[in-house]
Amino acid sequence: MELTDGNLQTLTDYLQKTLSPDPSVRRPAEKFLESVEGMFNYPLLLLTLVEKSPDKVISVCAAITFKNYIKRNWRCNEDEVNKICDADRTMIKANIVNLMLHSPEQIQKQLSDAISTVGREDFPHKWPNLLADMVSRFQSGDFHIINGVLHTAHSLFKRYRHEFKSNELWSEIKLVLDVFAAPLTELFKVTIGLCNTHGTDANALKILFSSLILISKVFFSLNFQDLPEFFEDNMESWMTNFHTLLTVDNKLLQTDDESEAGPLELLKSQICDNVALYAQKYDEEFRPFLPRFVTAVWHLLVSAGSALKYDLLVSNAMQFLASVSERQHYKQLFEERSTLTSICEKVILPNMECRTVDEEAFEDNAEEYIRRDIEGSDVDTRRRAACDLVRSLCRFFEGPVTEIFSVYVASMLAEYAKEPARAWKHKDTAIFLVTSLASKAQTHKHGITQANELVNLTDFFVANILPDIRSPNVNQFPVLKADAIKYVMIFRSQLPKEQLVSALPLLIAHLEAESAVVQTYAAHALERIFMLRVAKSTPVMAVADVLPFMEPLFTNLLKVLTMPCSSENEYVMKALMRSISLLQEAAVPVIPSLLLQLAHKLRVVSKNPSKPHFNHYLFECLCLAVRVSCRANPGSLRNFEEALFPIFTGILQADVQEFIPYVFQVMAVLLELHAEGVPPAYTALFPHLLQPLLWERPGNVPPLVRLLQAYLARAANDIATNAADKIPGLLGVFQKLVASKVNDHQGFYLLDSIVEYMPASVINEYKKQIFILLFQRLQSSKTTKFIKSFLVFINLFCVKYGAIALLELIDSIQPSLFGMVLEKVLVPEVQKVSGTVERKICAVGMTRILTECPAMMNSGYSKLWSPVLQALVSLFELPEDDSAPCDEHFIEVEESPGYQAAFSQLAFAGRPQHDPVGPNIANAKLHLAHSLRTLSTACPGRVQSMISSDLSPEVTQYLHGYLQAASVTLA
């Protein structure tokens, strides 16, 4: 694409259309942009629009499109197409920093994120001048430019907070510190000086404080992995200034908005994070500064109001106190009973209370309330921070803290008992306080796994929780209902089973509550209880426990999905999935009506997918319903196909990318349930599955392979007879996949199914070319993953067509190549093969090579007989070798943002465990023993001689064990 006015106008028109709320306008525009993004100059056209478009909306849209384009395409794996040519990459890096720094703030943030994406891949080796270019802008004196640099630095360095330690990471951080630490420190001091100079200028202060916030964030990132020598040497300067900023209170920086944190609150919050980091990780060096920060943070906590804008500050301040209180060195700061009482009264209790804003969020913004409360994302809420502080204090002072709070709990519950309507918030606080006190260790799967022995959870449940959920009015005091249900959910592993069983009908009844929060908590609690296991396998809840309530369970769960506030409630759909999974065949009577409602829901959400987790569990439910129903009644398969196929067709025709991988997985499950023959609908679809465009999207590859395997398992002969012209396309897919380091294993899955199910006439036509492709890849790019898949394949081929056929085929490519494969690949690497079935295939294949191939006994290959047998016995007896070359580059299949929907494996759509070797060989060790006897009969004395002379004593002992178990002797 040339940089012409015509192309700029075309791009502008399509960007405008991507903003349309109408999918019929928006999707074609998105497809056009996807189709041209591999063209020369495309990113430069976008940047030109960012800089020069007269329409600010288009400028912002172009900036966002550019950022997403960079995120998708900048990283280029060696086996993938490079969509950004080298010339474009060079131009982008030459111009983007300057463009970012001179753009409006809204665009600046998008370009800054793009720079950080490029920096993650290219800095420092391919973009060595990036930091020096950025640091030089600190001298400009223009804080719009300086803040742009700081925002980019923050985006670039924040990954240091999450990266695993490595020499490469240390080297990069050292390089950054050498260039950036001193200028950042100087900028910090200068900015504080300017704050003092412009102390009466509100506008200047806001800009300067935004700089200080970014400086503090960069400080956190650069100090996260380890304490750098530079910052240790300059700790006095940084900590003195942090303390000053923590205690500053300039009226000009206070905001009228009670819900949005202002620059003052944001800066103090970040400083609390910074000093908490030092208190946790560098306590010895930080110890001289700690007392003054404890005092300052305490003052912050007791003086901060209850407004929403202080939430982040208060929670970070409490997290600082929590990190200090659980350190042995600082224990003495808290051991006075008066200190503990003061913390409990003035900090913890006020921040556990249900405020008006919390009540409003509960009623008006249920989704956000749920996200914060039960998804573990409420790290920035006062309640979570207060809870963490209680747990930290209990580490050394469990008895006194429990005793102090028990008085408050009793008092608040007494207040509630007198006037429930007026004092319900007292009980809400009491329940939260008991939960905080009792919780010592927690997992997502089991809830609380270790509890405070000083708190009797069952007594509290019977006295204070059960009455709330037993109340026939499910809409009375909805916050308390949610609290009670959450208590059951959190302490499910601690409560006796009989209490959980008694709670089931009560939780099911609360699915009918008007409050979306109560509905969701009830569904989530049921799902979590159904997940509880005894000894990892047996469910705590037996089918007999749930069966009496099955009808209202499904009725109420489905009814929730008809309510506008919960029409795409992921917790409800997950509870449906778990209910079917627990009940299995007992759920069959409700599946027909369930199918109708799930199919209707799928038709609706496929028009505009917006809730990924809900959609995932919807497809999981469909897979489960199919499997459970068809296991009990195979004839019901037709009902599922009639209900789902029209919807699937619509999804495929509309190219709903989020759903297509799911559709392929469900179709594979349906196809595999056909005992014989394939209905015409599947046959008609088969050629379309080979279209190259489908395979371009990474998210489609695993489910498409899975579906093609199902076709081969059920219709290989039909394909060979009636669709022979499609076989080159099928092998073309294999060729594309096996050339990729990311997808080579998927190529082998497909190839293994082709070898197993396709008629020999088809295999014979293409087998030599297949092996040549594999040897070319083995020579050019040998990875552990590829070798494991390759070994399984050649042994499967051997099992299916015999050892002689395998040897002749490989040696027809190059003389003596078979021996090289055995010596260089099979013998040294077979121990790395993983999976019970895969190892069995290798064992049986190697047995056939040893015992059914005359060349192994009578030619130059005979010297490899003993090493192959030694490797086979090792495969049986030694654990899997999971080592890999230290320099091997393992490629992770990453989630691809933007257009390319990532693949999500459906747990209930997994391919049934299949053993190609078959039931005829149940025990591979005994099979080896019998095969050795057959060989020894044909070659009397030789087998016994080679075993005695060439094998290690340990291997020989194992072999004698196999022979004895099989009751055979060698001739």
N, C-alpha and C positions, 0 to 999 in steps of 0.2 A: 504494500500500500504506500503510494507516494504521499509526501506531505503537501497535499494540494487543498485548496479551498473546498473543492467538490467532496473530497474524502472527509474533511472536517465537518462539512454540513451533513453528510450521510451518517457519520458517527453521532453527531448531535441529535439527529432525528431518532435514531435507534435508542440512544440513552434516554431521550424524552419518553419513548414508549415503555421502557423498563420501569418507569415510575407509575404506569397505569394500574389502577386497582383491578382492571378487567383482565383475567388470565388469558383470554383469547388474543389480547393485544400484547400483554407483557411477555408471555412465553415465546412467541416467535421472535421478538426482539432479543430476548436472552439467548435464543438458539443462534441467531445471526452473530451476536458478539462472540459466542463460543466458537463459531465456525471460522472467524477471522483472527482469533487471538494468536494463532501460530504464524501470522504473516509478518514480514519485515516491516518495521516502522510502526506497528500497531501501538506499542506502549508510548512511543514518542508523539503520536497523534493524540493520545489521551492526555499526556503532559502539556501539550500545546493548548488543548481545551481548558485544562486546569488554569493555565496562565492567562489565556487571552479571550476566553469566551465572555461575551458581554452579559450572558445570562448566568447569574451567580448560582442558581439551582443546578445548571448543567456543569458548572465548574466543580461544585461539591460532588455531584454524581460521578463525574469523570475521575475525581480524586479517589472516591470509594471504589469505583471499578478498577482503577489502577492498583490500589492497595490489595484488593482481592486477587487480581491477576498475578501480582508479584508473589503473594502467599501461595498460590497454586503452582506457579511455574518456575520460580527462581531456582529452587533446588532441582538439579537434573541428575537423575540416576543414570549410570552408564548404559543400562539396557533400555532406556526410554528415550522418546523423541525430545530433543531440546527445542521447546517452543519459543525461546528467546534467543535470537542469534547473538553472536559475540559482539557485533557492532552495536546493536541496541543495548546490550549490557554495559558496554563501555560508555555510551552516551548517557545512559541513565545515571551511572555513578558519577559522571563528570558534572551533571547539572542538577541532580535532585536536591542536594543539600542547600544550595543557594536558592532554589525555587521554594523549598519548604520554609526557609527562614524569612522570605519576603512575601509569604502568603498570609491571608487572613487566618485567624486562630482555628476556625472550623476545618479549613483545608490543611493547615499546618499539622494538626493531629493525625490526619489520614496519611500524609506524606511521611511524617515521623515514624509511624508504624511500618510503612513500607521500607524505610531506611533500616529500621531494626531487623526486618526480615532479611533484607539483603546482607546486612552486617552479620547476622547469625551464620550465614553461609560463607561469606567472602572475607570477613574481618578475622584476623589481621592480614592473612597471606595475600589475598587477591584485592584487598582495598587498604593498603598500608597507610595511606595519607588521610584516612577518614578522621581519626581522633585529632591529629594535628590541625586539620581544617576546622574542626568543631571548636577546639580550644582557642584558636586564633580569634574566633568571634566574641570571646569574652571581653576583648579589648574594645569592642565597638561602643560600649556605653548604652546601647539601645536594648532595653530589657525585653522588647518584643522578640528581638533576635536571640538574646541570651536565653529567654525562656524556651524558645524553639530548640536551641542546642540542649538545654537541660531535659526537655521532654524526650528528645531523641536519645540522650544518654540514659535516661531512666528506662525507656523501652528496650534499649540495647543491653543494659547491665542487669535488669531484674531477673533474667534467667539464672544468674549466679545464685539466686536464693534456692533454686530447685535442682540444680545440676549435681550429679554424683561427682565425687572428688576424682580427679585424674591429673596426670602430669600435663596433659594438653590444656586442661582448664587452669591449672596453676600458672602455666606459662602465659596464657592469655591475660589472666587477672594481673599478673606482675607487669606485663606490658602496659595495660590500662593504667595501673597505679603510677608507673613511672611517668606517664604522659599527663594523667588527669588529676591525680591526688593533690599536688601542690596548687595548680590553678583553681581547683574547686575550693580548697581551703582559703585561698586568697579572695576568691569571689564571695565566699561566705562572710568573711570579715568585712569586706567592702560593702556588701549588701546590708549588713547590720548597721554599719556606720551611716549609710544612706537613710536607713529607717529612722535613726536618731535625728539626722539633719532635716528630714521631711516629716517629722512627727506630727505636724499639723495639717498635712496635705492628704486627705482621704484617698484620692485617686492614686497618688504615687505610692501610698502605703499598700494598697491592694495589689498593685503590680509587684512591688518588692516582696511582699509576703508570699505571693504565688511562686516567686523565685526561691524563697527560703523553703517552701514546702517541697519543691522539686530537688533542691540541694539535699534536704534531709532524706528524701527517698533514695537518691543516688548514694548517699552515705551508708544507708542501711544495706543496699545491694553490695557495695564494695567491701563491707565489713562482715558479710554473712558467713562466708566460707571459713575465714580465719581472721585473726587480728593482724592487719598489715603493719609492718614496722613504722611506716610513715604516720599512720593514725595513732599508733601507740606513743610515738614521740610527740605528737601534737594533741594528745588527749586533753591536756589542761585547757588549751584554747577552745577545742570543740565543746567540751563538757561545761565549761564556764558560760559559753554563749548559749548552749542548750538550756542551761538552768535559768539564765536571764530571760530567754524567750518563753520558758515555761511559766514564769511568774509575771510576765508583762500583761497589762490590761489596758489597752488603748480604746477609748470609747468610739473612736472613728472607725474601728474595725469590727464593731459589733453590728450584727445584722438585725433588721426588723422581722425577717422571716423566721418563725419559730420552728419550722420543719427542716430547713436546709442549713447544714453546717457552713459557717463562714470561714474566711482564711485563718482567723485566730484559732478556731477550734480544730481545723484541719492540721495546722502546723503543730499545735500542742499534742494532738493525737499521734502524729508521726514521731515526734520527739519521745513520747512515751514508748512507742515501739522500739526506737533506737536504744534507749537506756535499758529497756527490758532485755533486748538482745545482749547487751554488754553484761547485765546482771546474770543472765543465764550462762553465757559462753565464756566470758572473760572476767569472771568475778574477782580473781586475784588482782588484776590490773585496775579494775573498776572500783575496788573496795573503798579507796579514800573518798570517792565522789558519792558513794551510795547514800549516806545519811541525809545529805542536803536534798537529794532527789526524792527520797521517801517523804520528807517533810513537805516538799513542794507538791508532790502528787496527792498526799493526804489533804492538803489545803484545797487543791483542785476538786477533789471528790466531795468534800463537805460543802463547797461553795457553788458547785455546778447545779443549775436548775434542773427541773424534770422535763424541759422542752426537748423535742425530738432532735434538735440541732446539736445537742450535747451528747447524744447517744454514743457516737464513735469515740469521742474524747473520754467519756466516763468508762466505757468498756475497755479501752486501751489502758487507761490508768489503773483499773482493777486488775487487768492482766499483768501489769508491771508489779503490783503488790503481790499477786499470786506467785509470780516467778521468784520474787524475793523471799516470800514466806516459806517456800518449800526447799530452800537451800539451808543446809546445816549451819553454814557460816553466819547466817543472819537470824538464826533461831531466837537469839536473845532479844531481838527487837520486838518480838510478839508474845513472849512468855508471861508477861504480867497479865493477870486476869482482867484488870481494868482496861488494858489495851485491847484484849479480845472482845470484851463487852462493848467497847467504843466502836470497834470495827463492825461488829454485828449490828449495833443500833444505828450508827450514822452512815454506814456505807452499804452493807449487804441488804438489810431489810428495805430501806427506801428504794433500792434498785431492783427489788423483786416484786414490788407492788404492781398491780395491773393499772396502768394509767388510762386516761381517756383516749389517748391516741392508739393505745393497744386495743382497747375495746372497739374503736372505730375501724381499725384494720381487721379485726375479727369479723365484724359485720359487713364491711364494705369492700374489703380486698382480701378475700379468703385465700386466694392462691398465694399471695405474697406472705400472708401470715403462716400458712402451712409450710411454705418453703423455708421460712426462717426458723420455725419451731421444731419440725420433725425431720427435716432433711439434713440437719447438722450444719446448715449454712448460716446459723444465727450467731456466728462468732463475734459479730459487731453489735449484738444486742446487749442491753444491760443485764437481762436475766441470765444469759449464758455466761457472761463475765462474772456475775455474782456467784453463780453456781460453781465456776472454776475456782473462785477465791475460797469458797467454803471447802471444796475438796483439798485445796492446797493447805489451808489452815489445819484440816483434819489429819494431815500427814504426821504432824508432831503433837497436835493438841486435840485429838479426836474426842477424848472424854470431856474436857471443859467446853469445847465448842458445842457438842451434842447437848450438854447440860444447859448451857445458856439458851440455845435455840428451842429446846423442849419447852421451856417456860413460855416463850413467845408463841409457839405452836398451840399449846394448850389455851393460852389467852385468846388467840384469834379464833380458834374453833368454838370457844365459849361465846364469843361475841356473835358469831354466825348463828349459833343455836338459839340465841335470844331473838334476833331479828334477821332471818335469812334474806329477806328482800332488800334490806338496807346494807347488810354486812357480808354479802356474798363474796366481795373482793378479799375479805379477811381469810376466808377459807381457801380461795384461790392461791393466796400467798403462802398459807400454811402447807398446802399440798406441794407447792413448788419447793418450799423449804425442806420438807421431809424427803422429797425426791433427791434434792442436792445433798443432804446429809447422808442418805443411805447409799448413794451411788459411789462405789469405789473403783469399779472396772466395768467397761461396757464394750460390746461389739454390736455391729449392725445386725448380724445374723441372730444373736441370742438375747439382745437387750443387756440388762445388767447381769454380769457374771460373778461379781464379787460385791457384797453389800456390807454396810456398817452393822456389826453385831449388836450394837447398842440400840438399833432401831428395829422394832418388831413389825415387819412389813405385812404379815398376814393379819395381825390384830388391827393395824391401821386400815387395811383393805376392808375388813368386815365392818369396822365401826364407822368409817368415814367415806369410803369409795363405793361400796356396794349399795348403800342407800340411795346415792345419786343416780346410779344406772338402773336401779330397780324401780325408780319413780315412774309411774305410768305415763306421765306427761314428758315426752322426749324433747319438748321445746322449752321447758322451764330451766332458767339459769344455764343457757347454752355453754358459757365459758366453763362452768363447773362440770358440765357433762363432758366437755372435751378434756378437761383435766383428769377426770375419773377414768375415761377411756385410755388416755395417754399413760396413766399409772399402770393399768393392766398391761398395756403394750410394753412398757419399759421393764416391768418386773415380772414378765411372763416366765422367765427361767427360774425365778425365786418362789413364785406362788405355787401352792399344791395343785395337782391336776384337777382335783374335784372343784376347786374354786374357778379354774379356767373353764371347765365344762359348764358350771353353773352360769358363767358369764356369757357363753355363746348366744343363747336366745336373746339376752339383753343387748348384746352388741348388734345382733341382726335387727332388733327392733329400732335401734338408733340410726339405722340406715334410712329410716323414714323421717328423720328430723328435718326441719326447714333449713337449719344452718348448714352451709356447705362444709364448714370446718368439722362439725360433728359427724356428718355423713362420711367425710374423708377419713377421720380418725377411726371411726367404727370399721370401715373397710380395711384400713391399714392394720388395725389390731387383729382382725380376723385373719388376714393374710400372714402376718407374723406368727400368730399362734399355730396356724396350719403348717408353718415351716419348722416348728420346734421338733427336734429329733432326740430319741433316746439312743445312746451309743452310736451316733452318727448315721444310722440307717432307719430305724423304726420311728415312725411319727408318734409324737406324744398323743396326738388326737387320732384315735382309730376311726375307721369308717362308721362303726356302730355309735360312736359319740356324736357324730355330725348328722347322720342319716335322719334322725327325727326332725331335724330343722332344715332339711335340704330344700323343700319347696319355698318356704319364706326366704331362705338365704338367696336363692337365685332370683326370686321375684323381686326382692327388695334391691338387690345389686343392680338388676336391669332397670328398675324404676328410677334409680338415681341417675342413670345415663339419659333419661328422658327430660331431666330438669335442666333448664337453661344454664344454671350456675355450675353444673357438673356434667355437661354433655360429653366432655372429653376428659374425664377424670381418670388419670393414670392409675391411681390407687384402687379405684373401683374395678378397672379392667384387670389389674394384677390380682385382685382378690378373686375375681371370676376364674382367672387362669389357675390360681392355686386351689380353688374349690374343686374344679374338674380333676386336677392332678391328684388331689387327695382321695376323692370319691371313686375315681376310675369308673368301672362298669356300673356302679350304683347310680351314677349320674345320667345314664343313658335315657331314662324317661324324660328328662328335661331338655335334652340336646336338640330335638326338632324345633321347639319354640326358641331356644337359644340361638340356633343357626339363623333363623329368620331375622332376629333382632341384630345379630352380629353382622349379617350380610347387609342389612339396611344401613347400619352404622358405617360399614366399610364404603358403601356407595357414597355416603354423605361426605366423609372425611377425605376421600380420594379426590374430591373436587378442589380442595385447598388444604393439603396437609400442613398442620401447624404444631402438632404436639408429638414429637418423635417417640417419647416413652409410651404414650397412650397407643400410638399406632403399632409399636413393637408388640405390646402385650395383646393387642387386638389380633394380630396374626398368630401369636403364640396360642391364644384361645382357640382360633380356628384349627390350627394343627392338632392340638390336644383333642378337640371335639371330633375331628376326623379319625384320629388313631383309636380313641376310646370307643366311638360308635361303631366303626368298621370292624374292630376286633370282636365286638359282641354280635354284630349283625352285618356281615359283608355286603348285603344288599343295599345298605344305606349309603354306600359310596356314590351311587347315582344321584341321590338327593343333594349331596354336597356339590357335585359337579354342576348340576342344574342350577343351584343357587349361586355358585361362585363364578362359573365360567363367563357369564355375561359381564360381570363386574371386572374380572381380570382382563377381558378383551378390551373394555373401555380404558382401563389403566394403561395397557400396552399401546393402544392406539393414540391416547393423549400424551404418551411418553411422560408419565408421572414418575420422575426419576427416583423419588424417595421410596416409592412402593414397588418398583420393578424387581429389585433383589428379593423382596419378600414373596412376591407372586411366583417367581421361579422356584423358591424353596417349597411353597405350599403345593405347587403343581408336581414337584418331584415326589412329595409324600403321596399325593393322590395317584400318580402314575404307578408307583411301586406297589400300591394296594391292588392293582389289577393282576389277577393270578395268571391269566394268559390273554394274549391279544391286546391290541391298543386301539381305543376308540378313534374314530375319524378326526375328532377335534384336536387330539394330540398329533396325529399324523400330519395334519395341515399346518401345524405350528412349527414342526421340526425344521424345515428349510430356513425359516426366519431366524432361528436361534444361531445360525452360522454367519449372519451378517457381520462384517467387520466392525461397523459402528457400535454395535452392542458391546463388543469386547474392548473398545477403547476406554470405557468407564471402569476404573478399578473395582468399584463396588459391585459390578455385575459378574465379575470373573468367578468367584467361588460358587454362587448359586447357579450360574449357567453350567459350570462343570458338573455340579451336583445333579442338575436336571438332565444333562446329556448322559451321565452315568445311568440314570433311571431309564432313559430311552434305550440304551444299549442292553441293560439287564432284561428289559421286557420285549424289545422289538429289534434286536440285532439282525435276525434273519430277514425280517420284513424290510429293514433298511437296505440290506445287501441285495435283496431281490427287486424291490420296487423303488428304491431311491439310491441306486448305486452311483448315480452322478453326483450325489452329495458327499460321498466318502472322501474325495480329495479335499472338500471344504472342511470336513471333520478333522482330517489330518493336518490341514492348514492351521486350524485352531491349536492343535497340539504343538505344531512347529513354532507358532508365535509364543505360546506360553513357555515352552521349554527353553527358549532363548533368553527368557527374562529371569534374573536372579530373584525377583520378587515372586513370580508366579510359576517357577519351574515345577514345584511340587504339584501344583494344580494340573500342569501338563501331564505329569506322570499318573495322576489319578485317572485322567481321561485315557491315557495310553494303556494303563493296566486293564481298564474296562473293555477297551477295544480288543486287546489280546485275549481276554477271558471269554468274551461273548461273541465276537465276530466269527463267521465261518472261516475255516482254514484257507479257503480259496482267496478271500479278501486279504488276509494277513500275508499270504505268500506273494501277492502282487506288490506289496509295499514294504515288506519287512526289511529288506536290505537298505532301502533309503532311510527308514526309521533309525536303524542302528548307526548308519553313517552320520546322521544328524546328532545322535547322542554322543558319538565319539568325538565329533568336532567340538561340541560344547565341553566335553570332558577335558579336551586338550587346551581349549582357550580360556576356560573359566571354571576351575574345579573348586566347588565349595562343599562343605560337609553335608549340607542339605541335599545338594544335587547327588552326591555319591550315595547317600543313604537311599534315595529314591531310585537311583540307577541300579543298585544292588537288588532291591526288591523286584524291580522290573525284570532283570535278566534271569533271576531265579523263578519268577512267575512264568516267564517264557519257557524256561527249562521244564517246569512242572507240566505245562500245557502241551509242549511239542517235543519234549525229550532232550536229553543232554547231547545226543549225537547231532540233532538238528541245530542246537545252539552253537556247538563247536564248529560245524561246517559253515554256518552262516557267518560267524565272526571271522573265521580264517579265510572266507571268500573275499572279505574286504581287504585283508592284508595277511599274508602268511605268518603263522605263529602268533597272531594277535591274541588268540584265545589264551595262550599261556601268559602273555603279558597282563591280560585282564585279571587272571587268577592271582598272579604273583604281586602285581602292583596295586590292585584295587580290592579284590575279594578278600584275600587272606589278611591284609593289614587293616581293612576298614569295616569288615562285616560286624565287628563287635559294636559299632556305633548305631546299627539299625535299632530303632525303637518300636514298641508296639507288639503285643502278643501275637497277633495274626501275621504281622510283617516278619517277625523273627521266625515264625513257623514256616512261612513261605520260603525264607532263605534256607532254613534247615532242610526242608524236603528237597529244594532245588539242589543244594550242595550234596545231599545224599545221592541224588540221581547222577550228578557229575562224577561222584566217586565210584558208583557201583554199576552204572548203566552205559558208561562211555569207554569202549575198549582202548581208545587212544590214551586214556589215563593210566593204563597198565602196560601198554605195549609200544610206546613211542617216547619221544623226548619229553612229553608231558608227564611221564611216570614220576619224575623227580618232584613234581608238585602234589602228588597224591597225599603224602604224609602231611605237608603243611596245610592242605585243605582240610584234612580230617582233624588236625590239631585245632584249626580255626573253628571248625564245626562244634567240637566238644567245648571249646571256650565259649562259643555262642550259647550253648546250653547251660554252662555252669558259672560263668563269670557275670557280674552285673554289667549293665549297659555302659559302654564307654562314651561319656558325654563331653569329652574334651574336644577342643577345636584349635586350629592353629592360632597363635596369639595375634597374628597380623590379619586374620580373616575379617572381612567386612560383612557383618551381619546386617542385612537390610530388613528393617521393620516395615510392615505394611501400615502406613499411617493413615489417619482419618483425613480425607481430602475435602477441604472446605469448598464452598461455592457450588458450582454446577455438578460436580461429581459426588453423588450421594455415596457415603461410606457404606461398606458391607456390614450388616449386623446379623450374626448367626442366630437363627431361631433355635432355642434349646430343644424344643419339641419337634423340630424338623430334621434332626440328625439322621444320617444314613444308618440304617440298621447294621449291626456288626455282621460282617460277611466273611466267611472263610473260603477262599477259592480252592484250597486244597481239598476241602470237603470232609465229610464225616468218615470216609474210608481210612483216613490216617488221623486217628484221634491223638496218638502219642508219637511225636516225632523221634524221640529217643528209641522207642521200641521199633519204629519203622527203620531207623538206621541199623539196629541190631539184625533185623530180619534181612535187610538188603545186603549187609556184609556177609551174612551166611550164604545167600544166593551167589554173591561174587566169589566167595571162598570155595564154593562147590565147583564153580567154573574154572577157578585158578587155584588148585589145591596147594596149600602150604605158603603161597606167596603173601596172602593177606596177613596171616598170623605172623609171618617173618617181618613184614614191614611195620606192623604194629609194635612188635617187640624191639626192633632195632632203631626205629626212627622217631618214636614218640616219647615224650617225657613220662617218667613214672606216674606222675599225678594223672595225666590224661589217660594213660593205659589203665589205671585203676578205675577211672570213671567208665571207660569203655567196657571193662569186664563187668561192671555193675549193670550196664545196659543189657549186655548179653545174658547175664544171669536173670535179670527181670523178665527178659523175653523168652527164657528157657531154650536158648540156642547155643550151639558150639560151632566154632569155625573149623573148617576142614584144613 
